Amino acid sequence: DVAFAEAYMDGSWSSPDLTHLMHFAMRNETIVRARLAAGFLARTVARIGHLRNANTLEGSKRNIAYHYDLGNAFYRAWLDPSMTYSSGLYQSPDMSLDAAQSAKYERICELADLSPGEKVLEVGCGWGGFAE
């Protein structure tokens, strides 16, 4: 949930072991969701929530504008130097984000069996870092 992360970032809560807390939350989320999903009330509430979030043309325009109007400075603060807007391939726990992105690109090239000089169309993954 975004509010949960934002509350952490603004200092509203903290944890001595954030990784452990996230693992605990993920394990319990599955149990809670499974129990709630079985109930009629939960299904009804979920349906109402879904209907309230209908993706209208006007809503889509507003969401797209909000996303793209944030500016590059916002994304530079948390993306790697290539500005890749997708997860990296972490081959070890101590890999940096930059190294994980490079590892991902290398793996994609291997899987696609790309040869030097071939072209790749990168769509929707960031600012064209893969083309570099």
C-alpha positions in Angstrom: 0.0 0.0 0.0 1.4 3.4 -1.0 0.2 5.1 2.2 2.2 2.6 4.3 5.4 3.3 2.4 4.8 7.1 2.5 4.2 7.0 6.2 7.6 5.2 6.6 9.4 7.7 4.4 8.0 10.7 6.3 9.1 9.1 9.6 5.6 8.3 11.0 6.8 4.8 11.8 10.1 2.9 11.8 11.5 -0.6 12.3 14.8 -1.9 13.6 14.6 -4.6 10.9 12.7 -3.5 7.9 13.4 -6.6 5.9 12.0 -8.9 8.6 8.9 -6.6 8.9 8.3 -6.8 5.2 8.6 -10.6 5.2 6.3 -10.8 8.2 3.7 -8.5 6.5 3.9 -10.5 3.2 3.4 -13.8 5.0 0.4 -12.5 6.9 -1.2 -10.7 4.0 -1.7 -14.0 2.2 -3.5 -15.5 5.2 -5.7 -12.4 5.8 -6.6 -12.1 2.1 -7.5 -15.7 1.8 -9.8 -15.5 4.8 -11.4 -12.3 3.7 -11.9 -13.4 0.1 -14.2 -16.2 1.3 -16.7 -13.8 2.9 -19.6 -12.3 1.1 -19.0 -8.9 2.7 -15.4 -8.9 1.5 -16.5 -9.7 -2.0 -19.1 -7.0 -1.9 -16.7 -4.4 -0.6 -14.2 -5.3 -3.2 -16.7 -5.0 -6.0 -17.9 -1.6 -4.8 -14.3 -0.4 -4.6 -13.6 -1.7 -8.1 -16.7 0.1 -9.5 -15.7 3.3 -7.8 -12.3 3.1 -9.6 -13.8 2.7 -13.0 -11.2 3.7 -15.6 -13.0 6.5 -17.4 -11.5 8.4 -20.3 -11.2 11.5 -18.1 -9.7 9.5 -15.3 -7.2 7.9 -17.6 -6.1 11.3 -18.9 -5.7 12.6 -15.4 -3.7 9.5 -14.3 -1.4 9.7 -17.3 -0.8 13.4 -16.9 0.0 12.9 -13.2 2.5 10.2 -13.9 4.3 11.9 -16.7 4.2 15.4 -15.2 6.3 14.4 -12.2 9.5 15.2 -14.1 12.8 13.5 -14.5 14.2 14.7 -11.1 11.6 12.6 -9.3 12.6 9.5 -11.2 16.4 10.2 -11.0 16.0 10.1 -7.2 15.2 6.4 -7.2 16.1 4.9 -10.5 19.5 3.7 -11.7 21.7 6.0 -13.9 20.2 4.5 -17.1 16.7 5.6 -15.8 15.3 2.1 -16.3 11.7 1.8 -15.1 11.6 -1.9 -14.5 13.2 -4.2 -11.9 16.8 -5.4 -12.2 18.1 -8.9 -12.1 19.7 -9.3 -8.7 22.2 -12.2 -8.9 23.3 -11.7 -5.3 21.9 -9.8 -2.3 24.7 -7.2 -2.3 24.3 -6.1 -6.0 23.7 -2.5 -6.6 20.7 -1.3 -8.5 23.0 -0.2 -11.4 24.6 -3.7 -11.5 21.3 -5.4 -11.3 20.0 -3.4 -14.3 23.1 -4.2 -16.3 22.7 -7.9 -15.4 19.1 -7.8 -16.6 20.0 -6.2 -19.9 22.7 -8.8 -20.5 20.3 -11.6 -19.7 17.7 -10.2 -22.1 20.3 -10.1 -24.8 21.3 -13.7 -24.1 17.7 -14.9 -24.1 16.9 -13.0 -27.4 20.1 -14.4 -28.9 21.1 -10.9 -30.1 24.1 -10.4 -32.3 26.2 -7.3 -32.5 24.6 -4.7 -34.8 21.0 -6.0 -34.3 18.4 -3.5 -33.3 16.1 -3.6 -30.3 12.9 -1.6 -29.8 12.5 -0.6 -26.1 9.0 0.5 -25.2 7.8 1.4 -21.7 10.8 0.5 -19.7 12.2 3.9 -18.9 14.3 6.5 -20.8 16.0 4.2 -23.4 18.8 2.9 -21.2 18.6 -0.5 -22.9 19.5 1.1 -26.2 22.8 2.3 -24.7 
